[in-house]
């Protein structure tokens, strides 16, 4: 994606080194940390992309899952209790806005670092169309799963009460119906990313806005019936933290 070329420009300057001396005659190697120029460009770029994708996935899912946790929580006189996800339009809109806005903001921030994918399904699709090398895709896939687990753990630790953000079938939805709902909603999101971000054009710089809106409308449809996953990292992270994998064994 965006980090397929060697990094250029001025790097970090360590105090009391040649790079920190404004009067020194520096070449490109002197402008970087002493060990940076010894690392091959492809390895360094993979590492930077993984770091960016991990932080971006954590931030995206932290704020998205936080919104879902708030929407699924109610306060009682005896303390906080967890409400079951229902068909309350305000509740569904709150969750959809949390996911859509969180994706739009964080994708915009990390777009030039790692591509701002935050989703193994999107990563796989980008590899299929040749927009992302398979090696980079595999590395980002693992990073995104770890980011989802980290985000879910942070939400579980920071908010009182049980974590209530897992994706489960609701409203009498069957497994087959849930499969097709998730398939169509994920296809909508991935296709939006293909056309707005992978296909370069004059409006590419505002692609995160359209991508966030795409997730928003998908969540409006999917939250009640499937939990609105569209993202393996989003579903797997809370399942690991809750240690509940009943839906994965069906």
DASUL-V783881 format. One record per helix or strand. SS is the DSSP state (H for helix, E for strand). FROM is the first residue (numbers start at 1). TO is the last residue. If there is no record, write none. Layout:
ss=SS from=FROM to=TO
ss=SS from=FROM to=TO
This chain:
ss=H from=18 to=20
ss=H from=28 to=31
ss=H from=36 to=38
ss=H from=41 to=71
ss=E from=73 to=76
ss=E from=79 to=82
ss=H from=89 to=110
ss=H from=120 to=128
ss=H from=134 to=158
ss=H from=175 to=198
ss=H from=204 to=226
ss=H from=232 to=242
ss=H from=246 to=249
